[in-house]
Amino acid sequence: MAEFAYSDLLPLGEDTTPYRLVTAEGVSTFEADGRTFLKVDPEALRTLAAEAMHDISHYLRPAHLAQLRRIVDDPEASSNDKFVALDLLK
């Protein structure tokens, strides 16, 4: 039996994901007990959730798009790999 080797499930590292500002409306900070807190109005959360659902349904991250492009351009990729990559790009 193989010996257990621990590895972080979600290792921390540099985040290279490009982000965009959806809205700054309904977002503010306030002070309490010497600390700064973020306050987000319910409408701002609804807007963010709606944008997120739209984006994950219709867009792929640039890194994922580049990976799909490499599959399509790879002469050694199987026809099935290319079919799946092209289907994801539709």
HELIX and SHEET records of a PDB file:
HELIX    1   1 PRO A   42  HIS A   58  1                                  17    
HELIX    2   2 PRO A   62  ASP A   73  1                                  12    
HELIX    3   3 SER A   79  LEU A   89  1                                  11    
SHEET    1   A 2 VAL A  27  ALA A  32  0                                        
SHEET    2   A 2 ARG A  35  VAL A  40 -1                                        
END                                                                             
